[in-house]
């Protein structure tokens, strides 16, 4: 099953789904003795238009630093920090997540690991699916990791988005993410 995978790219943004994908990517990196690139994609607040017309290097540094803080916090939430037994590179890249991941994982032997995302008909109609984008455009393999059962339950009912962030710690503390 290895197929010569030497590099694994995992999209991370701090949601329960992406933390679950991160844990799976760590397992894959250990199994395949591969280098793991943990990637968070960012765009300027308010979009790219203003930044492209009047770029401000100081603001860009602030945005990259904020993205890196989110990425490190995701590692802390999912794994208690970056494990010392695998080679990990943390990257904050500007752009949409699918575009960033497929741009970085540009070899046939690369593997992209992403969370399946939160479902629901309305969400699928109004939001672009990173997993679908990567599956359609990746040079190598794409592993789409389904959400853990408790996270899927949280997506049903009233105001799932408000419960989502709080549930990250509940799922991790109760061992349902492993």
N, C-alpha and C positions, 0 to 999 in steps of 0.2 A: 504493500500500500504506500510505502514511502515515495517511490517514484523519483528519488533524487532531490527532494525538497531540501534546499539549503537555507532559504530565507522565508520567514513567515511574517506577514503584515497583519496587524490586528487594529481595527478601528475602535477607538475608545472615546467616550464623551461623558461617562459618569452615570448613565442610566443602568438600571438593573440588567437589562439585556446586554449592554456593552461590557458590564463587569463579568457577566456569565461567559461572554465570548472571550474576554481576556483570560479568564481561568482556563478555558479550553485551549486557547492559543499557547499558554504556558505548558500545558500537558503535551500538546503537539510538538513544541520546541524541545522538550525533554525527550520525547519518544523518538524524534527524528534527528536529534543532536543538531538542531538548526538555530540560526540567529533569529531573534525575535525583534521586530520593529513595532513598537507601540506608537500609534499615530493618532493625533487629534487634529481634525481639520477646523479651521477658523475662518471667519469672514469679518470684516469691520462692522461694528454696530451701525445699523442703518443701511448697510449694503456697500457695494464697491464703487458706486458712481462718484460720490464726493471724494473718496480717497484716491481714485484714479485721476481726477481733475486737479486736486490739490493735495498731493501726498505729504504726509507729516511723519518723518522717521521716528520721532519721539513717541507718537501715538502707536505706531506699529510695534515698537518695542514693548509698550505697555500691553497691547493686545496679545502679543506672543507670550509674554510673561504670564498673563492671566490664563492662557490656554495651557501652558506648562504646569501651572498650579493645579488646574483641573485634572490634567493627566496624572500628575503625581498623587493627587488625592484619590483618584480612581485606583491606582496601584495599592495605596494604603487600605482602601475599602475592600478591595477584592482579595489581596494577598498579604496584607500587613507590610507592604513595601515590595521592592524589586528583589526577587530571590537571587542569591549569590551563585546558584549552580547552573544558570543559563546566561548566554550573552544577550543583553537587552539594550536596545537603543530607543530613547524617547524622542519623538519628533512632533513638533507643532508646525503644520503646513497650512498655508493659506489656500482656501478653495472649498468647494463642496466635497463632502466626504467620499462619495463614490469616485469622483474624478481624481481626487488626491490619491486614494488607495490604488486605483488601477494605473495611475501614472507612476507610482513608486514601484509597484510589483510588475515590472515590465519584462520578466523572463518567464518562459514556459515552466520552469521549475519552481517558481514562486507560488506560495499559498497565501490567500487572503482569508482571514477569519473575521466574520461580522455577526452581530446579533440579528435575529430575525426581525426585530422591531416590534412595536406594539401594533396589533391588528385593529380590526374594526373597519367597517365599510367606509365610513366618513373619512377616517384617517388615510385609507388607501387612495381615496379619490382626491384628497387635498394635499397629500405629502408624497414626495418622491421617495422610493424605496432604495436605500443604499445597497441592500442585498441583491435586489433585482438588477440594479445598475452594474454592480460588480460582476454578477453572473453572466450578464450579456456582453461585457467588454473586457474581462480579464484575460491576460495572456496565459496564465496558469490556472490552478485550481481555486475554487472558492468553497469554503466551509461555512455554511449558514447555521448558526447555533440557535436552536429554539429557546425561548425564555423558560426559566424554571417554573414549575407548576404554580407556586404561590404568586409569582409575578403575573402569570396569565390570569389568575383569579382577580387580581387587583385591577385589571383592565376592564372588568365588567362592573356595571353599577354606576352610581352617581359619583361624579367628580373624581375619576381615577387619576387624573394628572396631579391633583392636590395630595393624594395619598402616595403617589409614586416615589418621590424623593425620600420621604420618611420611611418607606418600606425597604429601601436599599439596606439600611442598617438592620432592620428587623430580619430580613432574609439572611443576611450575612451572620447575624448573631445566632440565629436558629439553625444554621447549617444547611439551609435549603438551597444555597447557591452552589454548593460543591457537587 
